[in-house]
Structure formats: structure tokens, C-alpha cells
């Protein structure tokens, strides 16, 4: 039995890795995402059980305490965090993952201090990588969380001589790492490198604007995976190496998809301070400089009649719908329109909301049928034949300026071409700009009518009006 146990653990790791890969694949579609999440969770359970059976685990009591505390905190977070706050939660969990990996590296360094043997150069490099990537992920994720939670300003935060300061940190990090390769047990230098890594994480995210936080959260998610993989090399745990590599690779791919959806390079996201968070000011400036623009409003009764007597309606959800938690009311409105013979579809932009798939998750929560969800490339050719495009809280992702205004920060960004529909109704609280801080010229189009108010309240009233038709 004792001879079989190591082989059985590695076999369990192989099964867990297979479930991770299958689950990750199924997460790519709303129709299979729930099943994929369950399979990945089963794989993680197998991996944890296998790890607990290894002889290196010496304190089951402490592990039990950690499991109990973590389970309680996880349950509380899962039941109390609103769907609109999910990006913040993801950012925070990324930070916890980075911190865990950094602590593993610190623990390994301390272990070498307690034994006569000095770490080999490859072990020292692995420890330093764990500290660096884990530290950057931890503090960078905390700053991203604070920006999304509005504990810190969403605007890029810079100060004089910031770049020279960052350069000095990088030089100190390289010099200290080189020194550690020849003196691997120097505690003051090691602690200095830990501090520098954490400061670099803060400096990495502070200058990035709120409009780019979804990309940053995705990138930090990739970093947390890489940090976990490094921790796997430190602990010589194959499962941790594989799982970290999967998270790291998928996070990078997702980051690139989001950059493509914004028509921006990753370097411009990280260094151009786009998305300053000055939406209201920018919108006011745009409106002041465009006195010939006229906003056309519409009331609830007229909106209901336009929607109810249309042949086709495309609903475009955005962050405003998420904030108002209006997804259930939107589903009720769509059901009412379908009973009247209206063809209803949903148009989903890849970067709508504050995290990838945000709109898909919200609509799935309201049990919107998956076949009604269309991505940008599939729905754009259909807008010219659409009677009414109903925009609910979306902004930058429907701004026509992205197609023609070369001076606009969002120029070249692929958008949902709702301005090509025969009529457009925009539900919005006011005329403020989106994350980019750019005034939306869609609001002033001849075929666009504004229906002002909270998305949830307005859509609920629209449901009542449609029922009376």
C-alpha cells in the first residue's frame, strides 16, 4: 500500500489536470460554463486530497484550521458579493493567490536557513521568481481592487520622477537578485527584494486608468497562475505546476482578446493612462464644444409602443444594467415582447462591463436563453435590418466615434454598430461619458432617443406598459 500511494497520488494529479483542461474548455461557452466549473472544482478536490496524502504534509491540524477559515470566508463572499462587484472580488482573489505563492517562496528561503545545506543557484532563482511575481501580483491586485471599489481614484495616479523611481527599483531588484545568487542566505537583502517586489506591484497599477482595469485584472490573473506554477517548482509538486501554467496561459490569452476588443496593444494599456475616470468632465466639455448637438428624449409609453410594434429588437446590455441589477427585468421585458411576436436578440460586446463575460454571466443569472446571445461579429451585420436597438447602460462600446474620429482615444475600437438600426432607444441615468471619458455621439443621432432613469426602474415600467398594449 505504501508503495502504491505515491503512484496513486500522481495518477490522481493526472486526472485532476485532465478535468482542469476539460473544464477550462467548457468555460468558453455560456451553455457549458456551469458544467465546466463543476468539473474543474472536482479536479481541484482530487488535487487537494492527493496533496494531503503526501508525506511532506506534517500538520493536518493547521491545514484543517485553514480549510475551515477559508471555507467560511469563501461562503460569506459568495453569498454577499453582488454580481456588479465580481471584478473587485476577482482582483482580490488574484492578490490572495499571489500572496500565497510569495509566502511559499519565503518559507522555502527560511527552510534553507534552518539546514546546513545552502540552496543551489536554480533553487535560489526559483525562490526569487516566486517572491517577485507573487509580490507584484499581491499588491498590484490590491490596488486594482481599490480602484474598482472606488477606494482610490479611477484616474491614473502619477507623480514627478515616477519613471526614474521605477527604474531605480528595477535596478535594485536586478542587483539584489544577482547578489543573492552568490550569497543565497543573506536575510537583509532577501527582505529588501521582498519589499521591492511589493512596491513594484503598486507602481505597476497606480498609473493605469479605470477604463483599463478589466484588462489589468485579467493580466494579474495570469500573473497569479505563473506565481502558482513557480511555487509548484519550489515544492516539486506537478499538480501545482500544471494548474498554474493553465491559469497563466489562459489569462494571457484572455488579456489579448480584451486588448483586441478595445483595439489597443497591451503596452498602450499599461503605459498610456487611458480611461482617466473623468467621464462627467469630459462629457460636459464635449457637450459644451458641440452646441449644435440636440438630445431627443422619449417617454415610457412611446418607448413601449415602439418596442411592442417592432418586428425585431436587439438589446445591448452594459455596465449600467449591471449596476442597477436590471437583468431580471430585462428578461421579463424580452418575454413580453416575444409574446407579441417580436424577434428579440441580445448583442454582447467582448469588453462590456468590468470583466470578460460580465454581461453573459448576468443574463445567464436571469435565465436568458443562450441562443439569443450574439457576439459582436455575428450581430453587427444584422443591425441594418433591426427595427429597434435598445441600449441599456452601455456607452463606449456603442460609440460611433470609434469608426471615424481619428482624434478620439477609442478610435479603431470595434463597437456594436447600433447607430445603423432603424431606431435606437438608450436607457441611461444622464449624459455622462463611459470609462474612456469620451462623449458619445450616438446620443445625438437623429434616430436615437434617450430614456433617462435607473435601468431597473425604467425597464420594470416598460414591462408594465408593454403588457397594456
C-alpha positions as CSV (number, residue, x, y, z in Angstrom):
1,X,0.0,0.0,0.0
2,X,2.8,2.4,0.9
3,X,4.5,1.7,-2.5
4,X,1.2,2.3,-4.3
5,X,0.5,5.6,-2.6
6,X,3.0,7.9,-4.5
7,X,1.9,6.4,-7.8
8,X,-1.8,6.8,-6.8
9,X,-1.2,10.4,-6.0
10,X,0.5,11.1,-9.3
11,X,-2.4,9.3,-11.1
12,X,-4.8,11.5,-9.2
13,X,-2.9,14.6,-10.3
14,X,-3.2,13.4,-13.9
15,X,-7.0,13.0,-13.5
16,X,-7.2,16.4,-11.9
17,X,-5.2,18.1,-14.7
18,X,-7.4,16.5,-17.3
19,X,-10.5,17.8,-15.5
20,X,-8.9,21.3,-15.4
21,X,-8.3,21.2,-19.1
22,X,-11.8,20.0,-19.9
23,X,-13.4,22.4,-17.5
24,X,-11.4,25.3,-19.0
25,X,-12.6,24.4,-22.4
26,X,-16.2,24.3,-21.3
27,X,-15.9,27.7,-19.7
28,X,-15.6,29.1,-23.2
29,X,-19.3,28.8,-23.8
30,X,-22.2,30.0,-21.6
31,X,-24.1,26.8,-22.4
32,X,-21.4,24.6,-20.8
33,X,-19.8,27.0,-18.4
34,X,-21.6,25.8,-15.3
35,X,-20.7,22.1,-16.1
36,X,-17.1,23.2,-16.8
37,X,-16.9,25.0,-13.4
38,X,-18.1,21.8,-11.6
39,X,-15.6,19.6,-13.4
40,X,-12.7,22.0,-12.6
41,X,-13.9,22.1,-8.9
42,X,-13.9,18.2,-8.8
43,X,-10.4,18.3,-10.2
44,X,-9.2,20.7,-7.6
45,X,-10.8,18.5,-4.9
46,X,-8.9,15.5,-6.2
47,X,-5.7,17.5,-6.3
48,X,-6.1,18.7,-2.7
49,X,-6.8,15.2,-1.4
50,X,-3.8,13.9,-3.2
51,X,-1.6,16.6,-1.8
52,X,-2.9,15.9,1.8
53,X,-1.9,12.3,1.4
54,X,1.8,13.1,0.7
55,X,4.3,12.6,3.4
56,X,5.5,16.2,3.3
57,X,2.3,17.3,4.9
58,X,3.2,17.4,8.6
59,X,0.5,19.4,10.3
60,X,-3.0,18.3,9.5
61,X,-4.3,20.4,12.4
62,X,-3.2,23.7,10.9
63,X,-4.4,22.6,7.5
64,X,-7.8,21.8,8.9
65,X,-8.0,25.3,10.6
66,X,-7.1,26.9,7.2
67,X,-9.7,24.9,5.4
68,X,-12.4,25.8,7.9
69,X,-11.5,29.5,7.9
70,X,-11.2,29.7,4.2
71,X,-14.4,27.8,3.6
72,X,-16.3,30.2,5.9
73,X,-14.8,33.3,4.3
74,X,-15.5,31.9,0.8
75,X,-19.1,31.1,1.6
76,X,-19.6,34.6,3.0
77,X,-18.1,36.3,0.0
78,X,-20.0,34.1,-2.5
79,X,-23.3,34.9,-0.8
80,X,-22.8,38.6,-0.1
81,X,-20.8,40.0,-3.0
82,X,-23.1,41.5,-5.7
83,X,-22.6,40.4,-9.3
84,X,-21.6,44.0,-10.1
85,X,-18.8,43.7,-7.6
86,X,-17.4,40.5,-9.1
87,X,-14.5,42.2,-10.8
88,X,-13.3,43.5,-7.5
89,X,-13.7,40.1,-5.9
90,X,-11.7,38.5,-8.8
91,X,-9.0,41.1,-8.4
92,X,-8.8,40.4,-4.6
93,X,-8.6,36.7,-5.1
94,X,-5.8,37.2,-7.6
95,X,-4.0,39.0,-4.9
96,X,-4.5,36.3,-2.4
97,X,-3.1,33.8,-4.9
98,X,0.0,35.9,-5.5
99,X,0.5,36.3,-1.7
100,X,0.2,32.6,-1.2
101,X,2.9,31.9,-3.8
102,X,5.2,34.6,-2.4
103,X,4.8,33.1,1.1
104,X,5.7,29.7,-0.2
105,X,8.9,31.2,-1.6
106,X,9.6,33.0,1.6
107,X,9.0,29.7,3.6
108,X,11.4,27.9,1.3
109,X,14.1,30.5,1.9
110,X,13.6,30.2,5.7
111,X,13.8,26.4,5.4
112,X,17.3,26.6,3.9
113,X,18.4,28.9,6.8
114,X,17.5,26.1,9.2
115,X,19.6,23.4,7.5
116,X,23.3,23.1,6.8
117,X,22.8,22.9,3.1
118,X,22.8,26.1,1.0
119,X,20.3,26.4,-1.9
120,X,21.6,25.7,-5.3
121,X,21.5,28.5,-7.9
122,X,18.4,27.1,-9.6
123,X,16.6,26.9,-6.3
124,X,17.6,30.5,-5.5
125,X,16.3,31.6,-8.9
126,X,13.0,29.8,-8.3
127,X,12.6,31.4,-4.8
128,X,13.4,34.9,-6.2
129,X,10.9,34.4,-9.0
130,X,8.2,33.3,-6.6
131,X,8.8,36.4,-4.4
132,X,8.9,38.8,-7.4
133,X,5.8,37.5,-9.3
134,X,3.9,36.8,-6.2
135,X,4.6,40.2,-4.6
136,X,3.7,42.1,-7.8
137,X,0.5,40.1,-8.1
138,X,-0.4,40.7,-4.5
139,X,0.0,44.5,-4.2
140,X,-1.0,45.1,-7.8
141,X,-4.3,43.3,-7.3
142,X,-4.9,45.2,-4.1
143,X,-4.6,48.5,-6.0
144,X,-6.8,47.2,-8.8
145,X,-9.4,46.2,-6.2
146,X,-9.2,49.6,-4.5
147,X,-9.7,51.4,-7.9
148,X,-12.7,49.2,-8.9
149,X,-14.2,49.7,-5.4
150,X,-13.6,53.4,-5.7
151,X,-11.4,53.4,-2.6
152,X,-8.8,55.0,-4.8
153,X,-9.4,57.4,-7.7
154,X,-10.1,55.7,-11.1
155,X,-7.9,58.3,-12.8
156,X,-4.2,57.4,-13.5
157,X,-2.2,58.3,-10.4
158,X,1.3,59.7,-11.3
159,X,3.9,61.8,-9.5
160,X,7.1,63.6,-10.6
161,X,10.1,61.4,-11.4
162,X,7.9,58.3,-11.3
163,X,9.7,56.6,-14.2
164,X,13.2,57.2,-12.8
165,X,11.9,55.9,-9.5
166,X,10.6,52.7,-11.2
167,X,13.9,52.4,-13.0
168,X,15.8,52.6,-9.7
169,X,13.5,49.9,-8.2
170,X,14.2,47.6,-11.2
171,X,18.0,48.2,-11.0
172,X,17.9,47.5,-7.3
173,X,15.9,44.3,-7.9
174,X,18.4,43.0,-10.5
175,X,21.4,43.9,-8.4
176,X,19.9,42.3,-5.3
177,X,19.0,39.2,-7.2
178,X,22.5,38.9,-8.6
179,X,23.9,39.2,-5.2
180,X,21.6,36.5,-3.8
181,X,22.9,34.0,-6.4
182,X,26.4,34.3,-4.8
183,X,25.1,34.8,-1.2
184,X,21.8,32.9,-1.1
185,X,21.3,33.1,2.7
186,X,21.6,36.9,3.1
187,X,18.5,37.8,5.1
188,X,18.6,41.6,4.8
189,X,19.0,41.5,1.0
190,X,16.3,38.9,0.6
191,X,13.8,41.0,2.7
192,X,14.8,44.0,0.6
193,X,13.8,42.1,-2.5
194,X,10.5,41.2,-1.0
195,X,9.8,44.8,-0.2
196,X,10.8,46.0,-3.7
197,X,8.6,43.3,-5.3
198,X,5.6,44.6,-3.4
199,X,6.4,48.2,-4.2
200,X,6.7,47.4,-7.9
201,X,3.2,45.9,-7.8
202,X,1.8,49.2,-6.5
203,X,3.7,51.2,-9.0
204,X,2.6,48.9,-11.8
205,X,-1.1,49.5,-11.4
206,X,-1.3,53.1,-10.0
207,X,-0.7,54.8,-13.3
208,X,-3.4,52.8,-15.1
209,X,-6.8,54.4,-15.6
210,X,-10.1,52.9,-14.5
211,X,-11.2,52.2,-18.1
212,X,-8.3,49.6,-18.4
213,X,-8.9,47.9,-15.1
214,X,-10.7,44.9,-16.7
215,X,-7.5,44.2,-18.8
216,X,-5.3,44.7,-15.7
217,X,-7.4,42.2,-13.6
218,X,-7.1,39.7,-16.4
219,X,-3.4,40.2,-16.6
220,X,-2.9,39.9,-12.9
221,X,-4.9,36.7,-13.0
222,X,-2.3,35.4,-15.4
223,X,0.4,36.5,-13.1
224,X,-1.2,34.6,-10.2
225,X,-1.1,31.5,-12.3
226,X,2.5,32.0,-13.2
227,X,3.3,32.6,-9.5
228,X,1.5,29.4,-8.6
229,X,3.5,27.5,-11.2
230,X,6.7,28.8,-9.7
231,X,5.5,27.7,-6.3
232,X,5.0,24.2,-7.8
233,X,8.6,24.1,-8.8
234,X,9.7,25.2,-5.4
235,X,7.6,22.5,-3.8
236,X,8.3,20.0,-6.6
237,X,4.5,19.5,-7.0
238,X,3.5,18.6,-10.5
239,X,-0.1,19.4,-9.9
240,X,0.6,23.0,-8.9
241,X,2.9,23.4,-11.9
242,X,0.2,22.3,-14.3
243,X,-2.6,24.2,-12.7
244,X,-0.5,27.4,-12.5
245,X,0.5,27.1,-16.2
246,X,-3.1,26.7,-17.3
247,X,-4.2,29.8,-15.4
248,X,-1.2,31.7,-16.6
249,X,-1.7,30.8,-20.3
250,X,-5.5,31.3,-20.3
251,X,-5.1,34.6,-18.5
252,X,-2.6,35.9,-21.1
253,X,-4.9,34.7,-24.0
254,X,-7.9,36.4,-22.3
255,X,-5.9,39.6,-21.9
256,X,-5.0,39.6,-25.6
257,X,-8.7,39.0,-26.5
258,X,-9.7,42.0,-24.4
259,X,-7.0,44.2,-25.9
260,X,-8.2,43.2,-29.4
261,X,-11.8,44.1,-28.3
262,X,-10.5,47.6,-27.4
263,X,-8.2,47.8,-30.5
264,X,-5.3,48.5,-28.2
265,X,-2.0,46.9,-27.6
266,X,-1.1,45.6,-24.1
267,X,1.8,48.1,-23.9
268,X,-0.7,51.0,-24.5
269,X,-3.0,49.7,-21.8
270,X,-0.1,49.5,-19.3
271,X,1.6,52.8,-20.2
272,X,-0.7,55.3,-21.9
273,X,-3.0,56.1,-18.9
274,X,-6.2,55.6,-20.9
275,X,-9.5,55.7,-19.1
276,X,-8.9,58.5,-16.8
277,X,-12.2,58.2,-15.0
278,X,-13.0,61.8,-15.8
279,X,-16.2,60.8,-17.6
280,X,-18.5,63.6,-16.4
281,X,-16.0,66.3,-17.0
282,X,-15.2,65.0,-20.5
283,X,-18.8,64.7,-21.4
284,X,-19.5,68.2,-20.2
285,X,-16.6,69.5,-22.2
286,X,-17.7,67.6,-25.3
287,X,-21.3,68.9,-25.0
288,X,-20.0,72.4,-24.4
289,X,-17.9,72.3,-27.6
290,X,-20.8,70.9,-29.7
291,X,-23.6,73.4,-29.3
292,X,-25.3,72.1,-32.5
293,X,-26.0,68.7,-30.9
294,X,-29.5,68.0,-29.8
295,X,-30.7,65.3,-27.4
296,X,-34.1,63.7,-28.3
297,X,-35.9,62.2,-25.3
298,X,-38.8,59.7,-25.3
299,X,-41.3,58.8,-22.7
300,X,-42.2,55.3,-21.4
301,X,-45.5,55.0,-23.3
302,X,-43.8,55.9,-26.6
303,X,-40.9,53.5,-25.9
304,X,-43.3,50.7,-25.2
305,X,-45.2,51.2,-28.4
306,X,-42.1,51.4,-30.5
307,X,-40.8,48.2,-28.9
308,X,-44.1,46.3,-28.9
309,X,-44.9,47.0,-32.6
310,X,-41.4,46.3,-33.9
311,X,-40.6,43.2,-35.8
312,X,-37.1,42.9,-34.4
313,X,-35.4,44.3,-31.2
314,X,-31.8,43.9,-30.2
315,X,-31.0,44.5,-26.6
316,X,-27.5,45.9,-25.8
317,X,-26.6,45.5,-22.1
318,X,-23.9,47.4,-20.5
319,X,-22.4,48.2,-17.1
320,X,-25.4,50.4,-16.3
321,X,-27.6,47.4,-16.4
322,X,-25.2,45.5,-14.1
323,X,-25.1,48.4,-11.6
324,X,-28.9,48.6,-11.5
325,X,-29.2,44.8,-11.3
326,X,-31.8,45.0,-14.1
327,X,-31.1,41.7,-15.8
328,X,-34.3,40.0,-14.5
329,X,-36.4,43.0,-15.5
330,X,-34.8,42.9,-19.0
331,X,-35.6,39.2,-19.3
332,X,-39.2,39.9,-18.3
333,X,-39.4,42.7,-21.0
334,X,-38.0,40.4,-23.6
335,X,-40.5,37.7,-22.7
336,X,-43.3,40.2,-23.0
337,X,-42.1,41.3,-26.5
338,X,-41.8,37.8,-27.7
339,X,-45.4,37.0,-26.7
340,X,-46.3,39.9,-29.1
341,X,-44.4,38.3,-31.9
342,X,-41.2,40.4,-31.7
343,X,-37.9,38.8,-32.5
344,X,-35.6,39.6,-29.6
345,X,-31.8,39.2,-29.5
346,X,-29.0,40.3,-27.2
347,X,-25.8,41.9,-28.5
348,X,-22.8,41.2,-26.3
349,X,-19.6,43.3,-26.7
350,X,-16.4,41.4,-25.5
351,X,-15.4,44.2,-23.1
352,X,-18.9,45.3,-21.9
353,X,-18.9,45.7,-18.2
354,X,-15.9,45.5,-15.9
355,X,-14.7,41.9,-16.7
356,X,-14.7,39.5,-19.5
357,X,-18.1,37.7,-19.9
358,X,-19.7,40.1,-17.4
359,X,-22.9,40.5,-19.4
360,X,-23.1,36.8,-20.2
361,X,-23.0,35.9,-16.5
362,X,-25.7,38.5,-15.6
363,X,-28.0,37.3,-18.4
364,X,-27.4,33.7,-17.6
365,X,-28.4,34.5,-14.0
366,X,-31.7,35.8,-15.4
367,X,-32.1,32.5,-17.4
368,X,-31.9,34.3,-20.8
369,X,-31.7,31.5,-23.4
370,X,-28.2,31.1,-24.7
371,X,-29.2,31.1,-28.4
372,X,-30.5,34.7,-28.0
373,X,-26.9,35.9,-27.1
374,X,-25.0,37.1,-30.1
375,X,-21.4,38.3,-30.1
376,X,-20.3,41.4,-31.8
377,X,-19.2,39.9,-35.1
378,X,-22.4,38.0,-35.5
379,X,-24.9,40.7,-34.6
380,X,-23.3,43.7,-36.4
381,X,-24.4,42.7,-39.9
382,X,-28.0,42.4,-38.6
383,X,-28.4,46.0,-37.2
384,X,-29.4,47.5,-40.5
385,X,-32.4,45.2,-40.5
386,X,-33.2,45.8,-36.8
387,X,-36.3,47.9,-36.1
388,X,-35.2,49.0,-32.6
389,X,-31.9,48.8,-30.8
390,X,-32.4,49.0,-27.0
391,X,-29.2,50.2,-25.3
392,X,-29.3,49.6,-21.5
393,X,-26.4,51.3,-19.7
394,X,-23.8,50.7,-22.5
395,X,-21.6,53.6,-23.6
396,X,-18.1,53.3,-25.1
397,X,-18.9,50.0,-26.8
398,X,-21.7,51.7,-28.9
399,X,-19.9,55.0,-29.7
400,X,-19.7,55.6,-33.5
401,X,-16.7,57.9,-33.0
402,X,-14.6,54.7,-32.8
403,X,-15.2,54.3,-36.5
404,X,-14.3,57.7,-37.9
405,X,-12.9,60.1,-35.3
406,X,-9.1,59.7,-35.5
407,X,-8.7,62.1,-32.6
408,X,-10.8,60.0,-30.3
409,X,-9.0,57.8,-27.7
410,X,-11.3,54.9,-28.7
411,X,-10.7,55.3,-32.5
412,X,-10.4,51.9,-34.1
413,X,-12.1,50.1,-31.2
414,X,-14.6,47.5,-32.5
415,X,-18.1,48.6,-31.5
416,X,-21.6,47.3,-31.7
417,X,-23.0,49.3,-34.6
418,X,-26.3,50.2,-33.1
419,X,-26.4,53.5,-34.9
420,X,-27.2,51.5,-38.1
421,X,-30.5,50.3,-36.6
422,X,-33.7,52.0,-37.8
423,X,-34.3,53.4,-34.3
424,X,-32.3,53.4,-31.1
425,X,-33.5,53.8,-27.6
426,X,-30.9,54.5,-24.9
427,X,-31.7,53.9,-21.2
428,X,-29.3,55.9,-19.1
429,X,-29.3,58.0,-15.9
430,X,-27.7,61.0,-17.6
431,X,-25.3,62.2,-20.3
432,X,-22.1,61.2,-18.6
433,X,-19.4,59.5,-20.6
434,X,-18.2,56.0,-20.2
435,X,-14.9,54.7,-18.7
436,X,-12.9,56.3,-21.5
437,X,-14.2,59.8,-20.6
438,X,-15.3,60.3,-24.2
439,X,-18.6,62.0,-25.1
440,X,-20.8,59.5,-27.0
441,X,-22.0,60.9,-30.3
442,X,-24.7,58.1,-30.6
443,X,-26.7,60.1,-28.1
444,X,-27.1,63.0,-30.6
445,X,-28.0,60.9,-33.7
446,X,-31.4,61.7,-35.4
447,X,-32.5,58.1,-34.9
448,X,-31.6,58.0,-31.2
449,X,-34.0,58.7,-28.3
450,X,-32.9,58.9,-24.7
451,X,-35.0,57.4,-21.9
452,X,-33.5,58.7,-18.7
453,X,-33.6,56.9,-15.4
454,X,-32.3,53.9,-13.5
455,X,-32.2,50.8,-15.8
456,X,-34.1,48.6,-13.3
457,X,-36.9,51.1,-12.7
458,X,-37.2,52.1,-16.3
459,X,-37.3,48.6,-17.7
460,X,-39.8,47.5,-15.0
461,X,-42.1,50.3,-16.1
462,X,-41.6,49.4,-19.7
463,X,-42.7,45.9,-18.9
464,X,-46.0,47.3,-17.4
465,X,-46.5,49.5,-20.5
466,X,-45.9,46.6,-22.9
467,X,-48.5,44.5,-21.1
468,X,-51.1,47.2,-21.7
469,X,-50.6,47.2,-25.4
